[in-house]
Amino acid sequence: MSERVGVVWDERLRAYDFGPGHPLAPIRVELAMRLAREFGLFDHPNVEMLGPVPLAELEDLLRVHEPGYIEAVQRASADPRQVDLRRGLGTSDTPVFAGMHEASTRVAGASLTGARALLEGRVEHAVNLAGGLHHAMPGAAEGFCVYSDIGVAIAWLLDQGIERVAYVDVDVHHGDGVQAIFWDDPRVMTISIHESPATLFPGTGWPTEMGGPGALGTAVNVALPAGTGDQGFLRALHAVVPDLLGAFAPQVLVTQLGVDSHLEDPLANLTMTIDGQRMSYEALHRWAHRYAAGRWLAVGGGGYEWVNVVPRAWTHLIAEATGHRIDPSAPVPQAFADYVTSALGRSAPELMTDGHHPWPKACDDGFDRDDHVDLAILATREACFPYWGLVAEPGGWN
């Protein structure tokens, strides 16, 4: 069991809201926190609620964002008529809204709160479900993301003297913003496992994207074919991540745990289940202890099936991080189901499982070159492993 775990939450984080009809609705996180609370996950003595959440300071934002961009966000925040399409503000993906700057700054402050608690030794793991805005670029908003809470937290850790941070992104979309921020910084390894850019936004994340001249091999991308499910995704995770973490030796592990890889998600084309996603959390938790001395900052991300997927997946995440796992066959608490019906007019799922029993497909003889998932994994290993003295063609699996 994890000794000390911090869960970051503040009702004011719900202000990050693009309005009715937008997929990234704050109800997603509210439902996840409510379900976790119904399971009693916040009542354990090793769990600390980290809040209220302060706004990130301007100097925190300036570590990763251009001054002109921050000024554009502030103008749009004060007057939503002040759209700036050159800065990605006012698009259908990232519409402007009153108070946008403050709301976005608080999300960054939430991930920063978790990072501070880690570095101060108050907690071993920190979870911020409201974070995970991995598309925000240094000078522009993109893909529902205004400020990079992830970049802010990692940059702050580096400024405090942390020498190596590993970032693992399992959202169905490529973590392009975080990659861009640390593209030429050898202190940060970014690993993104996502649906192929041939079939999904943002159109980046090929294995050939490996980092800038000063940091070759620190940007790692696994581009999985559309339709990949639990077995393929877990195979990719295990075939790429632990070897690289072992070589890089991070002092902190940061993970973006978007759940839009689920088969019911309306915005993407992977076919994972709650059960496969839960197993990915188990692996990342284990690797945080094995490779990063237990320092683990876990943030949310995408996930647009608000009722059936996001609450269950992220409740399993909190359960895993706190060391109080929930039996997958456990029923969803009636109080949560009643709330879903009253708030959304929908029926909640009955169980904390989708009824699947996946495992990472292992093969001591190497890869199947007729398998599209294996070809995607091999392309990544061939691109990046040599920079770390690792063999691309595996003889076994971790």
QUIKAJO-V711341 format. One record per backbone hydrogen bond with DSSP energy under -0.5 kcal/mol. CO is the residue of the C=O (numbers start at 0). NH is the residue of the N-H. If there is no record, write none. Layout:
CO;NH
CO;NH
This chain:
3;123
3;124
4;47
5;7
5;126
6;49
9;12
10;13
11;14
12;15
14;16
18;21
22;24
24;27
25;29
26;30
27;31
28;32
29;33
30;34
31;35
32;36
33;37
34;38
35;40
36;39
39;42
43;46
45;4
47;6
47;49
48;50
49;8
51;53
56;59
56;60
57;61
58;62
59;62
60;63
60;64
65;69
66;70
67;71
68;72
69;73
70;74
71;75
72;76
73;77
74;78
76;98
78;81
80;82
83;86
83;88
84;87
86;140
87;89
87;90
88;83
93;89
93;90
96;99
98;102
99;103
100;104
101;105
102;106
103;107
104;55
104;108
105;109
106;110
107;111
108;112
109;113
110;114
111;115
112;116
113;117
114;118
115;119
116;121
116;122
117;120
123;295
124;5
125;297
126;7
127;130
127;299
128;300
131;133
132;135
133;176
133;177
136;139
137;65
139;136
141;144
144;141
146;148
147;151
148;152
149;153
150;154
151;155
152;156
153;157
154;158
155;159
156;161
157;160
163;250
163;251
164;188
165;253
166;190
167;169
167;255
168;192
171;194
173;175
174;178
175;179
176;180
177;181
179;182
181;184
182;211
183;185
184;187
186;164
187;189
188;166
188;190
189;219
190;168
191;193
191;221
193;223
195;198
195;199
199;202
205;208
207;209
209;216
209;217
209;218
211;214
214;217
217;189
217;219
219;191
220;222
221;193
221;223
223;195
224;227
227;270
228;232
229;233
230;234
230;360
231;235
232;236
233;237
234;238
235;239
236;240
236;241
237;397
239;243
240;244
241;245
242;246
243;247
244;248
251;165
251;253
252;296
253;167
254;298
255;169
258;261
260;271
261;264
264;267
268;226
270;229
271;262
272;276
273;277
274;278
275;279
276;280
277;281
278;282
279;283
280;284
281;285
282;286
283;287
284;288
285;289
286;290
286;291
287;291
287;293
291;294
293;295
294;252
295;125
295;297
296;254
297;127
298;256
299;256
301;258
303;305
304;308
304;309
305;310
308;312
309;313
310;314
311;315
312;316
313;317
314;318
315;319
316;320
317;321
318;322
318;323
319;322
326;329
329;351
332;336
333;337
334;338
335;339
336;340
337;341
338;342
339;343
339;344
339;345
340;344
349;331
358;360
359;361
362;365
366;368
367;370
369;371
370;374
371;375
372;376
373;377
374;378
375;379
376;380
377;381
378;382
379;383
380;384
383;386
384;387
384;389
385;388
391;393
